[in-house]
Amino acid sequence: MRIPLVNAYLKIIDSVGDISTLSWRKQVCIQYLKWGVYVEDEDKDLFIRMALEWRKREKRNNGGKRTIVEKRMRRLLPKWNKRNALAPSRKALGEFFQKQKKEKTGVFDEEYRKNRQREVNRNNMLRQLERGRPPSAKEWIVTEPDGTEVRIWNLHQYALSKGLDRGNLSKTARMNRAPHKGYRARLVNNEWGED
């Protein structure tokens, strides 16, 4: 779909030459084609501005039957208006953050960042504890003597509940030793989402 559109746009540009000599309707259509080919925000903005100007010049505000190009412009207009209305506040916010970054104040202050990171780490740890997973606990798969596999967190707690030695159980995973009282453990590799 993209290649025929590009070819159509290039053929029109080659045959027309200077676009400003054309009617407003043709200029708007060519700008719409350009935006379809290059998909740039500047082209979209120019298309909307030209379509609005075309409606004003040809007094097309009274309703009537709209062309396809006008319908497309009307769909894009609310977002475009909102973005233009918020442009000054975005610019002011950008300048404010640049000033803070330069002066190393606010969110760019080193002490603030350290405290914020401590708070995030603490909240993560509390969330893990609420789920019954101590932060240092790892996910394990334990094969029981009857052959069933159990996925657990915190090998130490599991070993205590079954009357096993945690060290010997973990060695079955790390050192590939014989099963401990019929139990064998292996660590889940969360990085790759595999066992």
C-alpha positions as CSV (number, residue, x, y, z in Angstrom):
1,M,0.0,0.0,0.0
2,R,2.9,2.4,0.8
3,I,4.6,2.1,-2.7
4,P,1.6,3.1,-4.9
5,L,1.0,6.1,-2.5
6,V,4.6,7.2,-2.8
7,N,4.5,6.9,-6.6
8,A,1.2,8.8,-6.8
9,Y,2.7,11.6,-4.7
10,L,5.9,11.8,-6.7
11,K,4.1,11.8,-10.0
12,I,1.8,14.7,-8.9
13,I,4.8,16.7,-7.5
14,D,6.7,16.2,-10.8
15,S,3.8,17.2,-13.0
16,V,2.6,20.2,-11.0
17,G,5.9,21.9,-10.0
18,D,5.0,24.9,-7.8
19,I,2.0,23.8,-5.6
20,S,1.2,27.4,-4.5
21,T,-0.3,28.1,-7.9
22,L,-3.0,25.5,-7.5
23,S,-6.4,25.9,-5.9
24,W,-6.7,25.5,-2.1
25,R,-8.5,22.2,-2.5
26,K,-5.7,20.7,-4.5
27,Q,-3.0,22.1,-2.2
28,V,-4.8,20.5,0.8
29,C,-5.1,17.2,-1.0
30,I,-1.4,17.2,-2.0
31,Q,-0.4,18.1,1.6
32,Y,-2.6,15.2,2.8
33,L,-0.8,12.9,0.4
34,K,2.6,14.1,1.6
35,W,1.6,13.4,5.2
36,G,0.5,9.9,4.1
37,V,3.8,9.3,2.4
38,Y,6.2,10.7,5.0
39,V,4.1,10.3,8.2
40,E,5.7,13.4,9.9
41,D,4.0,15.5,12.5
42,E,4.9,18.7,10.8
43,D,3.2,17.5,7.6
44,K,0.1,16.6,9.6
45,D,0.0,20.1,11.3
46,L,0.5,21.8,7.9
47,F,-2.3,19.7,6.4
48,I,-4.8,20.7,9.2
49,R,-3.8,24.4,9.0
50,M,-4.3,24.4,5.2
51,A,-7.6,22.5,5.5
52,L,-8.9,25.1,8.0
53,E,-7.7,28.0,5.8
54,W,-9.4,26.3,2.8
55,R,-12.7,26.0,4.7
56,K,-12.5,29.7,5.6
57,R,-11.6,30.9,2.1
58,E,-14.3,28.9,0.3
59,K,-16.8,29.5,3.1
60,R,-17.4,25.8,3.7
61,N,-18.5,26.3,7.3
62,N,-22.2,26.1,6.5
63,G,-22.3,22.3,6.6
64,G,-23.2,20.8,3.3
65,K,-21.5,17.7,2.0
66,R,-18.0,17.2,3.2
67,T,-15.2,15.7,1.1
68,I,-13.1,12.8,2.3
69,V,-10.2,15.1,3.0
70,E,-12.4,17.4,5.1
71,K,-13.7,14.4,7.1
72,R,-10.2,13.2,7.8
73,M,-9.2,16.7,8.9
74,R,-12.3,16.9,11.2
75,R,-11.2,13.7,12.9
76,L,-7.7,15.0,13.6
77,L,-8.9,18.5,14.7
78,P,-9.8,17.9,18.3
79,K,-6.4,16.3,19.2
80,W,-4.6,19.1,17.2
81,N,-6.5,21.8,19.1
82,K,-5.8,20.2,22.4
83,R,-2.1,19.8,21.6
84,N,-1.9,23.5,20.5
85,A,-3.7,24.6,23.6
86,L,-1.3,22.8,25.8
87,A,1.8,23.9,23.9
88,P,2.6,26.9,26.1
89,S,2.4,24.9,29.3
90,R,4.5,22.1,27.9
91,K,7.1,24.7,26.9
92,A,7.1,26.4,30.3
93,L,7.4,23.0,32.0
94,G,10.3,22.1,29.8
95,E,12.1,25.3,30.7
96,F,11.4,24.8,34.4
97,F,12.9,21.3,34.3
98,Q,15.9,22.5,32.4
99,K,16.5,25.2,35.1
100,Q,16.2,22.5,37.8
101,K,18.6,20.2,36.0
102,K,21.1,23.0,35.6
103,E,20.9,24.1,39.3
104,K,20.5,20.4,40.5
105,T,17.4,21.2,42.5
106,G,14.0,19.5,42.9
107,V,14.0,16.0,41.4
108,F,17.6,16.4,40.2
109,D,18.9,17.0,43.7
110,E,21.2,14.1,44.6
111,E,19.9,13.8,48.2
112,Y,16.3,13.7,46.9
113,R,17.1,11.0,44.5
114,K,18.8,8.9,47.2
115,N,15.8,9.3,49.5
116,R,13.4,8.5,46.7
117,Q,15.3,5.3,45.8
118,R,15.4,4.2,49.4
119,E,11.6,4.7,49.6
120,V,11.0,2.8,46.4
121,N,13.2,-0.1,47.6
122,R,11.5,-0.1,51.0
123,N,8.0,-0.3,49.4
124,N,9.1,-3.1,47.1
125,M,10.5,-5.0,50.1
126,L,7.2,-4.5,52.1
127,R,5.2,-5.7,49.1
128,Q,7.3,-8.8,48.8
129,L,6.8,-9.5,52.6
130,E,3.0,-9.1,52.3
131,R,3.0,-11.8,49.6
132,G,5.0,-14.1,51.9
133,R,8.1,-13.8,49.9
134,P,11.1,-12.4,51.8
135,P,13.2,-10.2,49.5
136,S,16.2,-12.6,49.6
137,A,14.0,-15.6,48.8
138,K,14.3,-17.3,45.4
139,E,11.8,-19.3,43.4
140,W,12.5,-23.0,43.5
141,I,11.0,-26.2,42.0
142,V,11.1,-29.1,44.4
143,T,10.6,-32.7,43.2
144,E,9.1,-34.7,46.1
145,P,9.8,-38.4,46.6
146,D,6.5,-39.4,44.9
147,G,7.6,-37.4,41.7
148,T,5.3,-34.4,42.1
149,E,6.8,-31.0,41.4
150,V,6.1,-28.1,43.7
151,R,6.9,-24.5,42.9
152,I,7.9,-22.6,46.0
153,W,9.4,-19.4,47.3
154,N,11.8,-19.6,50.3
155,L,13.5,-23.0,50.3
156,H,14.4,-22.5,54.0
157,Q,10.7,-22.4,55.1
158,Y,9.8,-25.4,52.9
159,A,12.7,-27.4,54.3
160,L,11.6,-26.6,57.9
161,S,8.0,-27.6,57.2
162,K,9.1,-31.0,55.7
163,G,11.8,-31.7,58.3
164,L,14.6,-31.4,55.8
165,D,18.1,-29.8,56.0
166,R,18.0,-26.7,53.9
167,G,21.7,-26.8,53.0
168,N,21.5,-30.4,51.8
169,L,18.4,-29.6,49.8
170,S,20.0,-26.6,48.1
171,K,23.1,-28.7,47.3
172,T,21.0,-31.0,45.2
173,A,20.4,-28.0,42.9
174,R,23.8,-26.4,43.0
175,M,26.2,-29.4,43.1
176,N,24.0,-31.9,41.3
177,R,24.1,-34.3,44.2
178,A,21.9,-37.3,45.0
179,P,18.4,-36.4,46.3
180,H,18.2,-35.5,50.0
181,K,15.7,-37.9,51.7
182,G,14.1,-38.3,48.3
183,Y,13.7,-34.6,47.6
184,R,15.5,-32.7,44.8
185,A,15.4,-29.0,44.3
186,R,16.3,-26.8,41.3
187,L,16.3,-23.0,41.0
188,V,14.0,-21.3,38.6
189,N,15.7,-19.0,36.2
190,N,13.4,-15.9,36.2
191,E,15.5,-14.0,33.8
192,W,14.6,-16.2,30.9
193,G,11.2,-17.3,32.3
194,E,12.3,-20.9,32.3
195,D,13.2,-23.6,34.8
